[in-house]
Amino acid sequence: ALGLARLVASSRRGSLAAAASYATSAPPSPPPAPGRRASGSSDDASTIPPLACEWIEPPGDQSTTGAATTDAPVALVLHGLMGSGRNWRTFARALSARLAAGGTPWRFALVDHVWHGRTFGDRTHREWRNPAPATAVANGACAVDLAASAVGDFAAHVRAVNPRCRVAAVIGHSLGGKIALRHLARLGDANALPSHPTQWWSLDSVPSAVAHPDDDPHGVQRVIDAVSNHLPRTFAAREELGAALAAMPNASFPRDLVDWLGTNLAPVDPTAPTTSPLTWQFDPDGAAALYDAYKRDDGALRVALDPPTGGGRGRDGSSSYQPRGVVHEVHVVRAERSTRWPKATEAALVARAKEGGSRLWYHKVKNAGHWLHVDNPGGLRDVLAPEMARLCASLTS
């Protein structure tokens, strides 16, 4: 609860950043997931990225659009369900400063997933960035796969802007962790892994299916049901949200959870922020589809235990080139106080990480619950920074 309260406070202090703008189309990438249009299928795709994002540049670099002013490697930061990239702004800034101070600078792209943040909230580009959830699911698409496909499109777009740019790390929290591992699996399946070393971070995201998908031990499904089926889509003020939740029959929501939901309300008319009604900064139907896929997806565990190894693209464009010594690492991080972890899943990860030659690292952040980046941000940085510094040094050596 303390971590959620801190996250609410952090979210209130920030504002959603504008989507980054680019000028070129993406290079070849894995085919789009079923239900998602290929990158470049809209005229918009040639001028803006497939996902909205906010850039955190190394200290001293004032770029806010993602235009490359440094050859520092790029890390994509993937938020959790019903969140947005801005949830990670404070943490990413501190991590960026620490890495730069050590001589291993990184650029961080805080993306908003499909159906979330400005990817969904920007009405100008909403339709081509976000597939219709009901149509996509009805056609057999997996929502997590759709989200991973969009992340892949975004990474390709970044590389197209600056061919020297290397997207070398993907850091996903909760739902974002599963999306990160699904993105890695898609690259492996398409024989399209980068020809340079990479790291894939899954932060307090159990990489296995929920044992009983219809159970709701953390109340997430109850929140989604409330937003999708019982609450209005617009509010005159944030205070109306609490009243609407309190009026629901047989429902009780903690105050901090109500406050957290309130941070996801934004003006319908951004040009009149003080007078405009408020609406959700995520698509309730899209969030429901993602959570259902998250609960039932068990492919992430296979990827974590045995990350793909081959298929980077060479300079000649061949898809079989993979330089000797290139390693694609998976780092699974558990928050010590998290209650989401089945013993069998954790035991399998720990055992695999201890094996010689394993490409899996297993970490634990002490004194932290699920919101580990607000419960113990220093502890999480102590885990991430040395590994990312090591990778940065290997990329520049």
C-alpha positions as CSV (number, residue, x, y, z in Angstrom):
1,A,0.0,0.0,0.0
2,L,2.9,2.4,0.8
3,G,4.4,1.8,-2.6
4,L,1.1,2.5,-4.3
5,A,0.7,5.7,-2.4
6,R,4.1,6.9,-3.4
7,L,3.4,6.0,-7.0
8,V,0.2,8.1,-6.9
9,A,2.1,11.0,-5.5
10,S,4.8,10.6,-8.2
11,S,2.2,10.4,-11.0
12,R,0.5,13.5,-9.8
13,R,3.7,15.5,-9.9
14,G,4.3,14.7,-13.6
15,S,2.4,15.3,-16.8
16,L,2.3,13.1,-19.8
17,A,5.0,14.0,-22.3
18,A,4.3,14.6,-26.0
19,A,4.9,11.7,-28.4
20,A,8.3,11.7,-30.0
21,S,8.5,12.6,-33.7
22,Y,10.6,10.9,-36.3
23,A,11.1,11.2,-40.1
24,T,11.9,7.8,-41.5
25,S,10.2,4.4,-41.7
26,A,11.3,1.3,-39.8
27,P,13.8,-1.3,-41.2
28,P,12.7,-4.9,-41.6
29,S,11.3,-6.4,-38.4
30,P,9.2,-9.5,-37.4
31,P,5.8,-9.6,-39.0
32,P,3.1,-7.8,-37.1
33,A,1.0,-9.8,-34.6
34,P,-2.4,-11.0,-35.8
35,G,-4.8,-8.1,-35.4
36,R,-2.1,-5.4,-35.7
37,R,-1.3,-3.5,-38.9
38,A,2.2,-3.5,-40.1
39,S,4.4,-0.5,-39.2
40,G,4.1,1.9,-42.1
41,S,0.5,0.9,-43.0
42,S,-0.6,4.5,-42.2
43,D,0.7,7.7,-43.6
44,D,1.2,8.7,-39.9
45,A,3.7,6.0,-39.5
46,S,6.3,7.8,-41.6
47,T,6.3,10.9,-39.3
48,I,5.8,9.6,-35.7
49,P,6.7,6.5,-33.8
50,P,4.2,3.6,-33.4
51,L,4.0,4.2,-29.7
52,A,4.0,7.5,-27.8
53,C,7.0,7.9,-25.5
54,E,9.1,10.3,-23.3
55,W,12.8,10.3,-23.7
56,I,15.2,10.5,-20.7
57,E,18.6,11.6,-22.1
58,P,22.0,11.5,-20.3
59,P,22.5,14.5,-18.0
60,G,23.5,17.5,-20.1
61,D,21.7,16.4,-23.2
62,Q,18.6,18.5,-23.6
63,S,16.9,16.4,-26.4
64,T,13.3,15.6,-25.7
65,T,12.2,14.2,-29.0
66,G,14.5,11.2,-29.3
67,A,16.7,12.7,-31.9
68,A,20.0,11.1,-31.4
69,T,22.6,13.6,-30.0
70,T,24.6,10.8,-28.5
71,D,25.7,7.3,-29.4
72,A,24.7,6.0,-26.0
73,P,22.7,2.8,-26.2
74,V,18.9,2.9,-25.8
75,A,16.8,1.2,-23.1
76,L,13.1,0.8,-23.6
77,V,11.1,1.0,-20.3
78,L,7.8,-0.8,-20.4
79,H,5.2,0.1,-17.7
80,G,2.5,-2.1,-16.2
81,L,-1.2,-2.5,-16.7
82,M,-3.3,0.7,-16.5
83,G,-0.1,2.7,-16.2
84,S,2.0,4.8,-18.5
85,G,5.6,5.6,-19.2
86,R,5.6,8.6,-16.8
87,N,5.3,6.2,-13.9
88,W,9.0,5.5,-14.4
89,R,10.2,9.1,-15.0
90,T,11.7,9.7,-11.6
91,F,13.4,6.4,-11.4
92,A,14.8,6.5,-15.0
93,R,16.2,10.0,-14.4
94,A,18.1,8.8,-11.3
95,L,19.3,5.7,-13.1
96,S,20.4,7.7,-16.1
97,A,22.4,10.1,-13.8
98,R,24.1,7.2,-12.0
99,L,25.1,5.5,-15.2
100,A,26.4,8.7,-16.9
101,A,28.4,9.5,-13.8
102,G,30.1,6.2,-14.1
103,G,31.0,6.8,-17.7
104,T,28.5,4.4,-19.2
105,P,25.6,6.7,-20.4
106,W,22.3,5.3,-21.6
107,R,19.2,6.9,-23.2
108,F,15.8,5.8,-21.9
109,A,12.6,5.7,-23.9
110,L,9.6,5.5,-21.6
111,V,6.9,4.2,-23.9
112,D,3.1,4.0,-23.5
113,H,1.8,0.6,-24.5
114,V,-1.1,0.1,-26.9
115,W,-4.4,1.2,-25.3
116,H,-2.4,3.2,-22.7
117,G,-1.2,6.7,-22.0
118,R,-0.7,9.0,-24.9
119,T,-0.6,6.1,-27.3
120,F,-4.3,5.8,-26.6
121,G,-5.0,9.4,-25.4
122,D,-3.7,11.2,-28.5
123,R,-6.9,11.1,-30.6
124,T,-5.0,12.3,-33.7
125,H,-3.2,9.0,-34.0
126,R,-5.4,6.7,-31.8
127,E,-6.9,4.6,-34.6
128,W,-3.7,3.5,-36.4
129,R,-1.7,3.0,-33.1
130,N,-4.4,1.0,-31.3
131,P,-6.3,-2.0,-32.8
132,A,-9.9,-2.3,-31.7
133,P,-9.6,-4.8,-28.7
134,A,-12.9,-6.6,-29.3
135,T,-12.1,-7.1,-33.0
136,A,-8.5,-8.2,-32.4
137,V,-9.5,-10.7,-29.7
138,A,-12.4,-12.0,-31.7
139,N,-10.0,-12.7,-34.6
140,G,-7.8,-14.8,-32.3
141,A,-5.1,-12.3,-31.5
142,C,-3.3,-12.4,-28.2
143,A,-3.3,-9.0,-26.6
144,V,0.2,-9.5,-25.1
145,D,1.5,-10.4,-28.6
146,L,-0.1,-7.3,-30.0
147,A,1.6,-5.1,-27.4
148,A,5.0,-6.9,-28.0
149,S,4.6,-6.3,-31.8
150,A,4.0,-2.6,-31.2
151,V,7.2,-2.5,-29.0
152,G,9.1,-4.1,-31.9
153,D,7.7,-1.6,-34.3
154,F,8.9,1.2,-32.0
155,A,12.4,-0.2,-31.6
156,A,12.7,-0.5,-35.4
157,H,11.5,3.1,-35.8
158,V,14.2,4.3,-33.4
159,R,16.9,2.4,-35.3
160,A,15.6,3.9,-38.6
161,V,16.1,7.4,-37.2
162,N,19.7,6.7,-36.5
163,P,21.1,3.5,-38.0
164,R,24.0,3.6,-35.5
165,C,21.5,3.5,-32.6
166,R,21.4,0.3,-30.6
167,V,18.3,-0.7,-28.7
168,A,20.3,-2.8,-26.2
169,A,18.0,-3.2,-23.2
170,V,14.3,-3.6,-22.6
171,I,13.1,-3.1,-19.0
172,G,9.5,-4.2,-18.3
173,H,7.6,-4.1,-15.0
174,S,4.7,-6.4,-14.2
175,L,2.7,-6.7,-17.5
176,G,5.6,-4.9,-19.2
177,G,7.9,-7.8,-18.1
178,K,5.8,-10.3,-20.1
179,I,5.6,-7.9,-23.0
180,A,9.4,-7.6,-23.0
181,L,9.9,-11.4,-23.0
182,R,7.3,-11.8,-25.7
183,H,9.2,-9.2,-27.8
184,L,12.4,-11.2,-27.3
185,A,10.6,-14.4,-28.3
186,R,9.2,-12.8,-31.5
187,L,12.7,-11.6,-32.5
188,G,14.1,-15.1,-31.9
189,D,11.3,-16.8,-33.9
190,A,11.8,-14.4,-36.8
191,N,15.5,-14.9,-36.8
192,A,15.9,-11.1,-36.2
193,L,17.8,-10.8,-33.0
194,P,20.2,-7.8,-32.8
195,S,23.8,-8.5,-33.8
196,H,25.0,-6.9,-30.6
197,P,24.5,-8.0,-26.9
198,T,21.2,-7.2,-25.2
199,Q,19.6,-7.4,-21.8
200,W,15.9,-8.1,-21.2
201,W,14.7,-7.2,-17.7
202,S,11.5,-8.5,-16.2
203,L,10.7,-6.7,-12.9
204,D,8.4,-8.5,-10.5
205,S,6.6,-10.1,-13.4
206,V,5.9,-13.8,-12.8
207,P,6.9,-15.4,-16.2
208,S,4.3,-18.1,-16.0
209,A,0.5,-18.4,-16.3
210,V,-1.6,-17.7,-13.2
211,A,-2.4,-21.1,-11.7
212,H,-6.1,-20.3,-11.5
213,P,-6.8,-17.5,-14.0
214,D,-10.3,-16.8,-12.8
215,D,-9.0,-16.1,-9.2
216,D,-8.4,-12.5,-8.4
217,P,-6.1,-12.4,-5.3
218,H,-4.8,-8.8,-5.9
219,G,-8.1,-7.3,-6.9
220,V,-7.0,-6.3,-10.4
221,Q,-9.8,-8.0,-12.2
222,R,-12.3,-6.3,-9.9
223,V,-10.9,-2.9,-10.8
224,I,-11.0,-3.8,-14.5
225,D,-14.6,-5.0,-14.3
226,A,-15.6,-1.8,-12.4
227,V,-14.0,0.5,-15.0
228,S,-15.3,-1.5,-18.0
229,N,-18.8,-2.3,-16.8
230,H,-19.9,0.0,-14.0
231,L,-18.1,3.3,-14.1
232,P,-18.8,6.2,-16.6
233,R,-16.2,6.9,-19.2
234,T,-16.2,10.6,-18.3
235,F,-16.2,12.5,-15.0
236,A,-16.7,16.2,-14.2
237,A,-13.9,16.0,-11.5
238,R,-11.7,13.3,-10.0
239,E,-13.8,13.4,-6.8
240,E,-16.6,11.9,-8.8
241,L,-14.6,8.7,-9.2
242,G,-14.5,7.9,-5.5
243,A,-18.2,8.5,-5.2
244,A,-19.0,6.3,-8.2
245,L,-16.9,3.5,-6.8
246,A,-18.5,3.8,-3.3
247,A,-21.9,3.6,-4.9
248,M,-21.2,0.2,-6.5
249,P,-23.0,-2.7,-4.8
250,N,-20.9,-5.2,-2.8
251,A,-17.7,-3.4,-3.7
252,S,-15.0,-1.9,-1.5
253,F,-11.9,-0.3,-2.9
254,P,-8.9,1.0,-0.8
255,R,-8.4,4.7,-0.8
256,D,-4.9,4.5,-2.3
257,L,-6.3,2.4,-5.2
258,V,-9.0,5.0,-5.8
259,D,-6.3,7.7,-5.9
260,W,-4.2,5.6,-8.3
261,L,-7.2,5.2,-10.6
262,G,-7.7,9.0,-10.4
263,T,-4.2,9.6,-11.8
264,N,-5.3,7.8,-15.0
265,L,-8.0,10.5,-15.7
266,A,-7.1,13.3,-18.1
267,P,-9.0,16.1,-19.8
268,V,-11.1,15.2,-22.8
269,D,-10.0,18.5,-24.2
270,P,-6.3,19.1,-23.5
271,T,-6.6,22.7,-24.5
272,A,-9.0,23.4,-21.6
273,P,-7.5,21.4,-18.7
274,T,-9.3,23.2,-15.9
275,T,-12.8,23.1,-17.4
276,S,-12.9,20.0,-19.6
277,P,-14.5,16.7,-18.3
278,L,-12.1,13.9,-17.5
279,T,-11.7,10.6,-19.2
280,W,-9.6,7.5,-18.9
281,Q,-6.0,7.6,-20.2
282,F,-6.3,3.9,-21.1
283,D,-8.9,1.9,-23.0
284,P,-10.8,-0.3,-20.5
285,D,-11.5,-2.9,-23.1
286,G,-7.8,-3.0,-24.1
287,A,-6.7,-3.3,-20.5
288,A,-9.1,-6.2,-19.9
289,A,-7.8,-8.0,-23.0
290,L,-4.2,-7.5,-21.8
291,Y,-4.9,-8.7,-18.3
292,D,-6.6,-11.8,-19.6
293,A,-3.7,-12.6,-21.9
294,Y,-1.2,-11.9,-19.1
295,K,-2.9,-14.3,-16.7
296,R,-3.0,-17.2,-19.3
297,D,0.4,-16.7,-21.0
298,D,3.0,-19.3,-20.0
299,G,5.5,-18.8,-22.9
300,A,7.5,-16.2,-20.9
301,L,8.9,-18.9,-18.6
302,R,10.3,-20.8,-21.6
303,V,12.0,-17.7,-22.9
304,A,13.4,-16.7,-19.4
305,L,14.8,-20.2,-18.8
306,D,16.3,-20.5,-22.3
307,P,16.7,-17.2,-24.1
308,P,17.0,-17.4,-27.9
309,T,20.6,-17.2,-29.2
310,G,20.8,-16.9,-33.0
311,G,19.6,-15.0,-36.0
312,G,21.0,-11.5,-35.7
313,R,21.0,-9.5,-39.0
314,G,24.4,-8.9,-40.6
315,R,25.5,-5.9,-42.5
316,D,24.8,-7.7,-45.7
317,G,21.1,-8.0,-44.7
318,S,21.3,-11.8,-44.1
319,S,19.1,-13.1,-41.3
320,S,21.5,-15.9,-40.2
321,Y,24.4,-13.7,-39.1
322,Q,25.2,-13.8,-35.4
323,P,28.6,-12.7,-34.3
324,R,30.5,-15.0,-32.1
325,G,30.2,-14.1,-28.4
326,V,26.9,-12.1,-28.7
327,V,24.7,-12.9,-25.7
328,H,21.1,-12.0,-25.2
329,E,20.6,-12.0,-21.4
330,V,17.4,-12.3,-19.5
331,H,17.3,-10.7,-16.0
332,V,14.4,-11.6,-13.8
333,V,13.9,-9.5,-10.7
334,R,11.7,-10.3,-7.8
335,A,10.5,-7.9,-5.2
336,E,11.2,-9.5,-1.8
337,R,7.7,-8.7,-0.3
338,S,5.8,-9.5,-3.5
339,T,3.1,-12.1,-3.0
340,R,2.7,-13.1,-6.6
341,W,5.4,-15.7,-7.0
342,P,4.6,-19.5,-7.1
343,K,7.3,-21.5,-5.4
344,A,7.8,-23.8,-8.3
345,T,8.3,-20.9,-10.8
346,E,10.8,-19.2,-8.5
347,A,12.7,-22.5,-7.9
348,A,13.0,-23.2,-11.6
349,L,14.4,-19.7,-12.2
350,V,16.9,-19.9,-9.3
351,A,18.1,-23.3,-10.4
352,R,18.5,-22.3,-14.0
353,A,20.4,-19.1,-13.1
354,K,22.9,-21.1,-11.1
355,E,23.8,-23.4,-14.1
356,G,27.1,-22.8,-15.9
357,G,26.6,-21.0,-19.1
358,S,23.1,-19.9,-18.3
359,R,21.9,-16.7,-20.0
360,L,19.4,-16.1,-17.2
361,W,20.2,-13.9,-14.1
362,Y,17.9,-13.9,-11.1
363,H,17.9,-11.0,-8.7
364,K,15.9,-10.0,-5.6
365,V,15.3,-6.5,-4.3
366,K,14.9,-6.3,-0.6
367,N,12.4,-4.2,1.3
368,A,10.1,-3.9,-1.7
369,G,6.7,-4.9,-2.7
370,H,5.4,-5.1,-6.3
371,W,6.0,-1.3,-6.8
372,L,9.7,-1.9,-6.3
373,H,10.8,1.2,-8.1
374,V,9.0,3.4,-5.5
375,D,9.4,1.1,-2.4
376,N,13.1,0.8,-2.8
377,P,14.4,2.7,-5.9
378,G,17.9,2.7,-4.6
379,G,17.9,-1.1,-4.2
380,L,16.5,-1.6,-7.7
381,R,19.1,0.8,-9.2
382,D,21.8,-1.2,-7.3
383,V,20.6,-4.3,-9.3
384,L,20.2,-2.6,-12.7
385,A,23.2,-0.2,-12.8
386,P,26.1,-2.6,-12.6
387,E,24.7,-4.9,-15.3
388,M,23.8,-2.1,-17.6
389,A,27.2,-0.5,-17.1
390,R,28.8,-3.8,-18.0
391,L,26.7,-4.1,-21.2
392,C,27.4,-0.5,-22.2
393,A,31.1,-1.0,-21.8
394,S,31.0,-4.1,-24.0
395,L,29.1,-2.2,-26.7
396,T,31.7,0.5,-26.8
397,S,34.9,-1.6,-26.4
